[in-house]
Amino acid sequence: MFDRERPSFEDSNNVTVQRCFYAYEFAKPYITNKNTADIGCADGYGTQYLADFTISTVGVDYSEVTIADARKKHAAKTNLTFKSGKVPPIPLETESVDVVTAFQFIEHIELRKAFMEDVKRVLKPGGVFICTTPNVKMSIARNPFHVHEYTFDEMQKEASSVFSKIELQGLQGNEAVNKYYDDNSKWAKRILMLDPLGLHKLVPANWLVAPYNFLTSIMRKNLKETNNDTLKITTQDFHLTKDNLDKTWDIYLIAHK
């Protein structure tokens, strides 16, 4: 698992932030008055939102430095705690939580099915697992921080082998969102013209981290300047659908123990 893809709250990253935070708002009906865990919580920017509605919430992240920062930032929320640990295994007791959330996390780890099995372990009977991850069919270029990106068919097969009941939906955007990502795609494809042999798909991922971060930052800053909607987009500009899933941006898994 690579360790430097973290939330960035610069103006130029607004669309990504809103896209990611939509998942936390979506989870609200599932987590209200429940004991929950948020896996891959980073500094707790979304985890603290969940804690406003839960009985208790624990955020889990592999980085002790990040967890220490999260504890300081959110110390005022007495029902919110944080634990560090490389997942799997999840550092929680068996059948200890009602809901597990893992947003934009599973693509970063090698042991993905083992992670799902451990989620099932920590869930109470009837518990719910909510997971989001990018839809690989909408990815233009390799993300060096991602070990594996799923198709909907892959997620259906893997999750069904672990959980008794699952539901898949896709995250879609309105016209403004999709225009932003269309501009994003055009920008990325121009860069990929410099790699006609597709070597970026073959070299070790750590070779790509610096150029990926540099080019992504330039691209998003350029889009902020050229696309007037970049700073206006909010979570309200996204929605979930069960139609034309391969053309949606993210996979949403809702699984029941």
N, C-alpha and C positions, 0 to 999 in steps of 0.2 A: 504494500500500500504506500503510495507516495504522499508526502506530508505537507505540501505547500499550496494546495488548492483550498483557500479559505474565503469566507465572505468578504467582499470589498464594497464599501458603501460610498465610493466616489460617485459623483453625479453621472459620470459616463457609464457606470455599471447599473444604473437604475432599473433597466428592464430585467436584467438577471435577478436582481434583488426582489423585485415584485413577483417574478415567476416563481422563485423559491419560496417566498413568504406565503404565496397562495396556499401552499400545502398546509401550513400551520392553521390558517383560517378554515380550511376544509376540515381539519381534524377536530375542530371545536365541539361539534355535537357528539363525537365519539369519546372525548376525553373529559367532558364536564362531569364533575363530582366523581372522578375515578382516580385510582392510583396508576401513574403512568411512568414510562421510561422513554427518553429520546436518545437514540443511538447516533453517534457522529454529530454531537451537539455543537462542536467548535466552541465559541465563546458564549454560547447560550442565547444568542440574539433571538432565536425563535422559541427556544425552550422556556425562556422567561415569560413569553406570551402565553404558552400553554398553562403555566403555573397559575395564571390569573383565574383559571377555571377548574383546576383539579383539586383533589384532596391532597395529593402529593405528586411531585414530579422529580425524577432523577435524570440528570443529563450525563451521558457517557461519551468520553472521547479518549483516544489513545495517548494524547499529549498531556503530560502532567503540567507543563508550562501553560498550555491553553486552559486547562481546568482550573489552575490557580488564578488565572485572570478572570475566568467566569465566576468563581466564588467571590472575588472582590467586587465585580461589577454588580452582582445580583444578591448581595448579602442581605438586603432588606426583605427579601421574600423568604419567609421562614418555612414554607412548604416546598422549597426548591433546594435540592442538593446536587452535588456533582461527584462523579467517580471517574478515575482514569483506568484504562486497561485496553489492551489490544484485543479486538473482537474478531472472531469468536475465541474464547467463550465470553459471554456477557457477564460482568461481575455483579450478578444479582442472584438472589435465592430462587429456587424452583417455585413456580406458581405464586409469585410475589406481586405481580402487577396485572392490571386489567387491560391496559393498552400499551403497545410498543409502537413508537413512530421511528422511522429511519428515512430521512429525506435527503435525496442526492448523496447517498452513502454507499449503497451496495456495490456500485460500479467501481469502487476504490479497493475492494478486497478480493483476495484469491479464493477464500473458502466461503463462497456465497451460499451454497446449499446448507453447509454446516451452520452458517449464521442463521438461516431460516429455521433450522431444527432447534437451535438454541433459543431463538425467539419463542418458539412453541414451548420450550421447557419453562421459561420464566413467566409465561402467560398463565393466568388462572383459567380454569375451565370456562369456556364461552368467551375468552378474551379475544381481542382484535389486534391485528398487525396492519399498520398502514405504511406503505413503502412507496417512494417515488424514485424514478431513475430516468435518465435520458433515453429516448427512443432512437436506437442506433440508425434507423432508416432515415432519420432527419439530420444526422451528423454529417458535416461536410468534410472535416479533416480529423485526424487522430488527435485526441486529447491525451497528452502524456501522463496525466494524473489518473486516468481511468484504466483499470486492469481489464474490464470487460463491460461493454454496453449491450443491452438486451434488445431483442425483438419482442413483440407482444407474444408470438408463438413460444419463444423460449421461456418467457416469464410464466406463461400459462402452464407449460409442462413442468417447470421446476417447482413452482409454488403449489401446484396440485398434488405433487408427490409428497408434500409435507403437511399441508393443511386440509381440513375436511371440506371447507367451503371457501371459494375465492371469487372475487369480482375484479375485472379489469376495466379501467376507463382511461381515456387519453386527455391530456391537457392541450387545449387549443386556445388561440388568441383571436381577438377581433381584428378588424382591418388594420388598425394602427400597429398592433403587435406584429401581425404577419408582414406588414410593409417593412418594419424594422428588421425582422429576420431575413426578409428577402434582400434588403440592402446588405446585411451582414454576410449572407451567402455569396453575393456578388463580390464583395471585398475579399472574402476568403478564397474564392476561386481564382481571383487575379493573382493572389500570392502563390497558390498551388501551381500556377503556370510556370513558376520558377523551379518546380520539381516534377518534370514531365514523366520521370520514371517511377514516381511514387515511393522514393526512398525513405520518406518520413514514416512510412508504414513498416519499414524493415529495421531501422536502426534502434538501438536501445532507447527506451523511453526517457531516461535521464539526460540523453543528449538533446532532447527537444524542449526541456523545461524552460531554459533561458530564452530561446527564440520564440517559443509559444507565448510566454508571459509578455515579452516585449511587443510582439505583433498584435496580440489580443488587446493590450492596453492602447496601442496606437489606433487600432480599428474602432474600438468603442469610443475613444475620444473624437475620432473623425465622424462617427455616426451621430454623436451628440451635437456636433456643429452643423451637420448637413441634414439631419432628420429632426424636424421641429417637435415631433411627438416623443422623443426619447425621454425627456424629463417629465412629461405629462402622464405617461403610462402608470397605472396602478394595478393592484390585484383585481380590481373590478373589470379590467380589460381581458381577463382570462376566464375560461370556463371549462368544465369537463364534458366529455361526450363519449358515446359508445359507437359513433359512426366514423367510418373512414380512419380507423385507428392508426394505420401506418403513416398517415399524414399529420399526426399530432406530435407535439414537442416532447412530452414526457409520458411515461407509463405510470399509472396510478394503480397500485395493488391494494385491495382491502381483503384481508384473509382472516378467517375465523378458526379458532381452535376447537 
